[in-house]
Each structure stands twice: as C-alpha cells, then as structure tokens.
Amino acid sequence: MRIETVAVHAGAEIDPTTGAVTPAIHPSTTFERDPDGSFPRGHVYSRSSAPNRAALEACVTALEGGADAVAFASASAATSAVFQSLAPGDRVVAPVDAYYGTGKLLREVYAGWGLETTFVDMTDLAAVEKVVRPPTKLVWAESPSNPLWKVTDLARVGALARAAGARYVVDNTTATPILQSPFKAGADLIVHATTKYLGGHSDVLGGIVVARERGPILERLRMLQTAGGAVPSPFDCWLVLRGIRTLPYRVRAQSEHALAVATFLAGHPRVERVHYPGLPSSPGHEVARRQMLMFGGTLSVQIKGGAETAMAVAAKLRVFTRATSFGGTESLVEHRASIEGPGSTTPVNLLRVAIGLEHPDDLIEDFAQALG
C-alpha cells in the first residue's frame, strides 16, 4: 500500500466489542493472566508492553518498512537506548552538526560511561572514510541536520559503515518517512522524535527506534526499554498515532511552504544566508534531490548583524511564535544559539524557522515586515 494508506491504517484495528473506529485508550498498568499463568493477550505489565504502545510501534514500523520498533517517552530516551546498547570502550562516529541534545549525551553522559566519540562533518565523505574504520561500532547520521540542514549522502555513509562492520543509525526526524527512507540507504536503525512531525500538533513528547530486522540489537533495545522504564504513556501513544494519520499531507504542505519562505529570505538584502536543502544554491541540494522526495518543513536564516539583530527580527514577527520545536501545525521561530547555551557552535545571528500550516504568503509577509 502507498504511504498515505499506511499512515491511516497501520496499527489501527476496529474494536471487536464496540465497533469503535477510533482506538480506545487503555490506561491499565497490569493485565490478567490465564489460570495456567500464561498471558495469551500479549501483555503482562505496562512497562514491558501495552496496547496503545504496541499499536504505535506497529504503525511506525510499517511507515519505515522495518521489522519492529521500540517506543520511548522522549527522543532523548530513544537516543540513549541506542548508545546504551553498546559497551563501555566502544567507538562511535557522529556528525558535528546534529541535534544539540545528541552531542550533549555523547560528550557529557556517555563519554564518562566509556564511549569514545569522533565527531566529523558527515557531508565530507573523505573525512568520514578516514574515521569510520574498525573498531568503530556505531555510525550515527542525521540528515537534513539540525540546525544547519546539511545533507548527508546516506547511502555512501552507510556503505562505509558496513565496510567497517559498524552499526548504522539514522535520525530521520527532520525528513520523516514521507520524504526519506534510510533503510534503503543501508541503515540498521532509524530514530525519530515523535514529538515533531509524527505527532505533529505540539502536544506530546516521545521517541522511537525502528529496527531493519529482528535479532540481538532489537532484543537489546527492548530489554533497555523494559528495564529502564522510559516508556510513553497510553495517551501519548494515542496522540502520536492520531497525528500520523495526517502526516503525509502535513509534511508535503510544510515542505512546499518552507521552500517558498526560504526562496523569499534568500533574496532579501538583510539576510546573510539561508540554510535549506531545497534551494539550488545549497551545498547539499543535489544529494537531497536524489534521496528525498521533498526538502522538509524547517530552515534556518542568518540575519546580517549579530545576535541582537537576529533577536530583534524574531521579536517583530507576528504570525510566527517564538518557541522551541518544529513539526507542529503552527510556525515557530527561535534564536537557536541562546537555546543551546554555552558551548553552542550555532552562529549567533541564526534563527531556526519551523514552518506550519499557515498560508505561505502570510508567513512571507510576516518576515517582510519584521525585516523591514
């Protein structure tokens, strides 16, 4: 089935008792066993499995074309589980430009735990080839990357990871399964912040890891999910599933609107640079054209001047809300360097712009008046 149909039906079943089309929310933490001690309904205790979580995992598995998925209470918890599936002393290769929280985990949490991480510009394949060598255990990619929206050639990096015998993980949050298929590029695992486009309404926190095949890696992640206990609530799972039903249409509209806004900003005299792979001037444009169906709904813009100038532009915006996140129905803007805090490598004049579902002409007019 085509992905629009999968998004509507995957993980959904008509309630056999009531005939309800919309799935029920099952808040129960424990489930009845049969007299012989077995649990034929598949659930024992909600930390290990639960109906709404199972439905969400089945849905995202189908969207990405994987074997199974493991859902968590946040994307940070999902990312942590991937790193915890390794052993102290293992070596990780990760991108320089990526979601700030991923680098923070590697530098400030798992370095002390014993993981050795080499950070590299994933768009420089020669540089990647130099560092992805045995005994590298895991290669982490994120494309387009947040907040500079750099595009990694996922297939070529995947080939380097396989040659080194390393596990290959792709954070597909910014592209979503609608625009990009990392398993086709050789990924072993795909990570999503379900908080973003999958949930799509800025009302739920979550993360998920999708496995290409069943085996020891998936079993390890499932054990970490159960033992660690960072699981999403039934209502959280229900909200993400509700959001996924409209995912293909939202992402396509947001991508179209983002390209229009990026094109306008790229031609404005007060703009120093626009980071968006949909622009022909973007260094990653040709790679993005090959591996993405569209270019995503988020971009970054550097305003001529310093941090104060960028903040002043953000303060004048009326349709955009000054807030952190992306993927929701409303358009957001934030001064990313001040959010990331000390140690941030994000340019101080950069605004991250998350495009929602408003009319693109209104968004362009809003930026036009804010820029003056």
VOGU-3710 file (C-alpha; in Angstrom, 3 decimals, decimal comma):
1> mrietvavha> 0,000/0,000/0,000  1,027/3,585/-0,582  2,276/5,541/2,381  -0,886/7,672/2,721  -2,894/4,483/3,193  -0,331/3,027/5,594  -0,416/6,225/7,681  -4,193/5,940/8,066  -4,484/2,209/8,740  -1,221/0,892/10,233
11> gaeidpttga> -1,604/-0,052/13,885  -5,365/0,539/13,761  -7,999/-2,094/14,398  -11,755/-1,862/14,755  -12,707/-2,549/18,373  -14,192/-6,074/18,341  -16,600/-5,320/21,196  -17,930/-1,847/20,394  -17,090/-1,437/16,718  -15,302/1,826/17,528
21> vtpaihpstt> -13,230/3,110/14,613  -11,023/5,336/16,757  -8,870/3,199/19,064  -9,566/3,263/22,774  -7,024/4,466/25,326  -6,010/1,667/27,703  -4,515/3,187/30,878  -4,191/-0,146/32,690  -0,744/-0,913/34,070  -1,382/-4,622/34,522
31> ferdpdgsfp> -3,132/-7,359/32,558  -4,905/-10,598/33,514  -3,139/-13,920/33,105  -4,873/-17,198/32,320  -5,211/-19,821/35,098  -2,107/-21,619/33,830  -0,041/-18,432/34,230  0,173/-17,636/30,526  -0,762/-14,271/29,008  -2,290/-15,027/25,581
41> rghvysrssa> -3,388/-11,395/25,080  0,284/-10,430/24,839  0,578/-8,009/27,774  1,708/-8,527/31,362  2,735/-5,150/32,785  2,742/-1,796/31,009  6,460/-1,176/31,446  7,125/-4,130/29,142  4,193/-3,720/26,726  0,774/-2,114/26,434
51> pnraaleacv> -1,944/-1,946/23,763  -1,532/1,684/22,703  2,240/1,433/22,613  2,087/-1,757/20,561  -0,198/-0,005/18,058  2,193/2,949/17,745  5,208/0,684/17,303  3,405/-1,302/14,615  2,401/1,874/12,783  5,877/3,451/12,665
61> taleggadav> 7,399/0,075/11,742  5,085/-0,051/8,735  5,818/3,555/7,740  9,573/2,967/7,706  9,392/-0,565/6,281  11,200/-2,121/9,233  10,814/-5,306/11,261  9,776/-3,813/14,620  10,016/-0,645/16,688  10,636/0,322/20,303
71> afasasaats> 8,894/3,436/21,637  10,181/5,687/24,419  8,966/8,633/26,465  11,225/11,057/24,571  13,642/11,138/21,675  16,457/11,640/24,173  15,466/8,390/25,872  15,357/6,632/22,496  18,794/8,003/21,590  20,164/6,999/24,987
81> avfqslapgd> 18,925/3,443/24,499  20,827/3,194/21,221  24,042/4,296/22,942  23,332/2,060/25,949  23,084/-0,894/23,584  26,863/-0,519/23,146  29,550/-1,345/25,687  31,989/0,935/27,506  35,059/1,403/25,334  33,115/1,136/22,062
91> rvvapvdayy> 33,768/3,779/19,422  31,068/5,982/17,868  31,271/8,304/14,854  28,738/11,150/14,914  28,105/14,342/12,916  29,384/17,739/14,009  26,089/19,349/13,027  23,203/17,474/14,617  20,505/17,959/17,201  22,254/19,578/20,162
101> gtgkllrevy> 20,928/17,009/22,621  22,577/14,125/20,760  26,014/15,691/21,037  25,363/16,608/24,665  24,568/12,990/25,515  27,737/11,752/23,837  30,004/14,422/25,342  28,564/14,820/28,831  26,936/11,469/29,624  28,360/8,602/27,606
111> agwglettfv> 31,941/9,853/27,484  32,020/9,318/31,254  30,356/5,952/30,755  33,192/4,906/28,433  32,022/5,557/24,871  34,623/7,140/22,603  33,093/9,516/20,058  34,672/11,068/16,998  32,716/13,997/15,550  33,024/14,605/11,816
121> dmtdlaavek> 31,449/16,660/9,054  29,194/13,990/7,539  28,943/15,922/4,279  32,687/15,406/3,718  32,857/11,779/2,597  36,663/11,744/2,550  36,703/12,845/6,186  34,080/10,248/7,085  36,076/7,493/5,377  39,155/8,398/7,430
131> vvrpptklvw> 37,372/7,973/10,772  34,910/5,157/10,015  37,420/2,370/10,458  37,450/-0,734/12,643  36,927/-0,892/15,589  34,104/1,651/15,059  30,935/0,089/16,495  28,315/2,658/15,543  27,908/5,398/12,937  25,214/7,980/13,682
141> aespsnplwk> 23,870/10,167/10,861  21,246/12,901/10,815  20,006/14,314/7,515  18,999/17,046/6,992  20,879/18,077/10,116  19,550/20,420/12,772  20,064/23,420/12,756  22,209/23,943/9,612  20,193/21,471/7,481  23,270/19,848/5,994
151> vtdlarvgal> 22,578/16,823/3,805  24,469/13,573/4,329  24,745/11,101/1,457  23,087/8,352/3,471  23,823/5,507/1,059  27,536/6,283/0,788  27,982/6,739/4,537  26,037/3,502/5,000  28,451/1,693/2,695  31,388/2,976/4,752
161> araagaryvv> 29,704/1,817/7,967  29,071/-1,660/6,554  32,663/-1,940/5,328  33,859/-1,163/8,861  31,421/-3,634/10,435  29,681/-0,812/12,287  26,028/-0,431/13,172  24,450/2,354/11,112  21,838/4,590/12,741  19,965/7,431/11,027
171> dnttatpilq> 17,981/10,098/12,851  15,120/10,622/10,373  13,180/13,154/12,437  13,609/16,125/10,115  12,810/14,213/6,912  10,159/11,784/8,236  9,255/8,516/6,456  7,300/10,616/3,952  10,376/12,253/2,435  13,209/9,770/3,013
181> spfkagadli> 13,776/6,026/3,520  17,031/5,363/5,435  16,605/1,572/5,346  17,006/1,772/1,564  20,334/3,508/2,228  21,545/0,677/4,458  20,517/1,888/7,921  20,234/-0,721/10,673  18,208/1,532/12,963  16,096/4,649/12,433
191> vhattkylgg> 15,391/7,094/15,258  12,517/9,589/15,406  11,465/12,279/17,820  7,749/11,517/17,657  7,350/14,915/19,335  7,939/16,564/15,965  6,289/15,737/12,644  4,859/12,343/13,599  2,850/13,780/16,493  2,506/16,985/14,540
201> hsdvlggivv> 0,471/19,096/16,981  2,988/20,255/19,633  1,108/18,370/22,346  3,086/15,184/23,009  6,660/14,176/23,859  8,109/10,910/22,568  10,747/8,997/20,644  11,015/5,712/18,794  13,689/3,413/17,343  12,813/1,299/14,300
211> arergpiler> 14,899/-1,806/13,519  15,502/-3,050/9,985  15,497/-6,665/11,140  14,867/-8,754/14,210  17,841/-10,011/16,163  20,175/-9,195/19,045  20,098/-5,403/18,513  16,318/-5,267/18,681  16,253/-7,596/21,680  18,773/-5,385/23,470
221> lrmlqtagga> 16,704/-2,252/22,795  13,537/-3,983/24,011  15,322/-5,017/27,210  16,535/-1,429/27,738  13,009/-0,153/27,192  11,607/-2,519/29,817  14,447/-2,309/32,341  14,934/1,450/32,002  11,223/2,151/32,082  11,300/5,345/29,971
231> vpspfdcwlv> 8,107/4,374/28,182  5,425/6,660/26,724  2,006/6,769/28,359  -1,026/5,266/26,611  -2,379/8,755/25,905  0,991/9,874/24,472  0,959/6,899/22,098  -2,649/7,627/21,142  -1,791/11,258/20,357  1,149/10,309/18,122
241> lrgirtlpyr> -0,986/7,767/16,270  -3,655/10,407/15,747  -1,015/12,756/14,327  0,402/10,146/11,964  -2,959/9,774/10,203  -2,430/13,183/8,534  1,389/13,044/8,364  1,815/12,732/4,561  -0,378/15,732/3,822  1,061/17,922/6,573
251> vraqsehala> 4,678/17,227/5,616  4,092/17,883/1,933  2,345/21,192/2,658  5,033/22,256/5,142  7,755/21,397/2,624  6,085/23,465/-0,091  5,650/26,404/2,274  9,225/26,141/3,561  10,618/26,330/0,036  8,577/29,466/-0,652
261> vatflaghpr> 9,737/31,141/2,575  13,359/30,092/2,010  13,306/31,457/-1,529  11,980/34,810/-0,298  14,533/35,049/2,505  17,422/34,115/0,205  16,679/37,190/-1,898  16,289/39,655/0,969  19,068/42,268/1,412  19,093/41,919/5,212
271> vervhypglp> 19,685/38,162/5,051  23,239/36,856/5,169  22,463/33,207/4,426  19,609/30,716/4,273  20,172/27,080/5,212  17,667/24,908/3,350  18,424/21,944/1,067  15,595/22,880/-1,305  17,475/25,924/-2,545  19,598/25,194/-5,663
281> sspghevarr> 22,379/27,223/-4,015  22,509/24,843/-1,045  25,669/22,671/-0,979  23,516/19,614/-0,282  20,852/20,285/-2,887  21,855/17,619/-5,418  22,222/14,893/-2,785  18,874/15,907/-1,285  17,223/15,681/-4,697  18,470/12,100/-5,029
291> qmlmfggtls> 17,436/10,785/-1,623  14,449/12,935/-0,628  11,035/13,394/-2,236  10,817/16,989/-0,946  13,090/19,086/1,250  11,338/19,324/4,606  9,459/21,944/6,572  12,224/23,586/8,601  15,012/26,020/7,648  17,454/28,413/9,251
301> vqikggaeta> 18,242/32,002/8,340  21,236/34,107/9,331  20,404/37,793/9,660  23,088/40,341/8,789  24,438/41,593/12,101  24,861/39,842/15,425  22,705/38,108/17,981  20,821/41,275/18,949  19,820/41,950/15,354  18,533/38,392/14,901
311> mavaaklrvf> 16,631/38,554/18,181  15,090/41,877/17,148  13,777/40,350/13,921  12,277/37,427/15,829  10,639/39,866/18,254  8,868/41,663/15,390  7,312/38,537/13,886  3,558/38,326/14,443  2,405/35,086/12,795  5,428/33,090/13,958
321> tratsfggte> 5,537/32,154/17,632  8,867/32,423/19,458  9,162/28,860/20,781  11,316/25,730/20,605  10,394/22,739/18,421  9,248/22,041/14,881  6,798/19,805/13,050  3,598/21,258/14,506  0,756/22,977/12,701  1,902/26,427/13,845
331> slvehrasie> 5,012/28,232/12,591  7,756/28,791/15,165  10,983/30,771/15,295  13,826/30,647/17,790  17,295/32,053/18,317  18,974/28,679/18,434  22,376/29,623/19,935  20,771/31,108/23,062  18,637/27,964/23,468  21,674/25,691/23,211
341> gpgsttpvnl> 23,641/27,854/25,640  27,392/27,864/26,389  29,410/25,692/24,034  26,965/26,076/21,142  28,578/26,149/17,704  25,433/27,574/16,067  26,006/31,041/14,515  24,780/33,772/16,861  22,825/35,506/14,091  20,890/32,357/13,164
351> lrvaiglehp> 17,151/31,897/13,572  15,672/28,423/13,195  12,355/28,658/11,381  9,775/25,869/11,652  7,034/26,169/9,049  3,493/25,235/9,995  0,284/25,047/8,002  -0,492/28,750/7,671  -0,712/30,207/4,176  2,854/30,746/2,908
361> ddliedfaqa> 2,040/34,281/1,709  1,163/35,256/5,285  4,457/33,822/6,532  6,408/35,686/3,844  4,590/38,953/4,612  5,350/38,453/8,294  9,068/38,128/7,601  8,935/41,064/5,180  7,571/43,405/7,852  9,922/42,047/10,534
371> lg> 12,977/42,530/8,335  11,800/45,998/7,364
//
